[in-house]
Amino acid sequence: MDSHGNLYGTTYGEGAYAYGNVFKLTPSRNGWIYTDLHDFTNYSDGANPDAQIILDENGNLYGTASQGGNIHGGGYGTVWEITP
């Protein structure tokens, strides 16, 4: 959770390409607003994130993906960063 009350998470095997995604939930008066921050493609960005998200003091998000990491597809995983 960040200082504004936003929650961050990942999915495994979901998202636009079925390789997982990173999302943000923003609190609102009527519940939560869902924002898709990144959809993994199984190429250089990785696939199937499977670890806790780390949030730094600047709002950058970090995590790992268990697969992908190769520009041609496949690979052994990646460390990823999302900068707001």
Phi and psi in degrees as a GROMACS rama.xvg file:
@    title "Ramachandran Plot"
@    xaxis  label "Phi"
@    yaxis  label "Psi"
@TYPE xy
-92.9695  -178.752  ASP-2
-69.0491  -12.5139  SER-3
-97.3474  1.6289  HIS-4
87.4431  6.99692  GLY-5
-74.4764  140.329  ASN-6
-105.552  144.303  LEU-7
-123.2  146.331  TYR-8
-159.091  175.968  GLY-9
-131.024  159.863  THR-10
-119.949  152.988  THR-11
-111.106  117.202  TYR-12
78.5702  13.4439  GLY-13
-114.221  -159.888  GLU-14
85.5464  -178.753  GLY-15
-62.6197  -28.9376  ALA-16
-113.773  6.53556  TYR-17
65.952  27.1905  ALA-18
-119.484  18.8647  TYR-19
94.175  165.7  GLY-20
-153.213  170.147  ASN-21
-114.759  135.285  VAL-22
-136.646  163.867  PHE-23
-125.613  138.598  LYS-24
-113.371  120.189  LEU-25
-105.658  126.979  THR-26
-66.6056  140.618  PRO-27
-139.408  173.121  SER-28
-59.9666  -31.811  ARG-29
-105.639  17.7768  ASN-30
130.301  -128.446  GLY-31
-125.438  145.113  TRP-32
-105.135  123.481  ILE-33
-90.1411  129.624  TYR-34
-127.666  123.774  THR-35
-82.1973  116.954  ASP-36
-91.1214  -31.4547  LEU-37
-163.745  137.743  HIS-38
-111.013  119.896  ASP-39
-71.3525  146.787  PHE-40
-114.55  -5.89021  THR-41
73.5917  14.6175  ASN-42
-106.432  -136.121  TYR-43
-64.6506  -20.6619  SER-44
-83.4843  -9.83082  ASP-45
99.1555  -174.813  GLY-46
-158.518  147.052  ALA-47
56.3526  70.2071  ASN-48
-60.0724  139.073  PRO-49
-142.075  18.8444  ASP-50
-131.649  165.803  ALA-51
-60.9973  143.375  GLN-52
-79.7046  138.502  ILE-53
-107.818  132.032  ILE-54
-115.117  122.16  LEU-55
-91.1883  177.026  ASP-56
-66.4174  -16.2242  GLU-57
-94.5976  0.0177371  ASN-58
89.6532  6.00008  GLY-59
-74.7933  142.055  ASN-60
-107.504  139.343  LEU-61
-132.42  148.769  TYR-62
-169.415  -174.444  GLY-63
-126.401  153.886  THR-64
-121.619  138.265  ALA-65
-79.2321  -14.2131  SER-66
-138.14  -179.909  GLN-67
76.1203  -163.125  GLY-68
101.438  2.30293  GLY-69
-117.687  137.3  ASN-70
-65.511  -15.7731  ILE-71
-102.699  5.82991  HIS-72
98.9428  156.007  GLY-73
77.7991  -157.403  GLY-74
109.942  -176.358  GLY-75
-113.276  15.5095  TYR-76
110.157  173.335  GLY-77
-146.887  164.288  THR-78
-105.839  131.08  VAL-79
-120.268  158.415  TRP-80
-137.71  137.672  GLU-81
-122.246  124.244  ILE-82
-104.886  122.888  THR-83
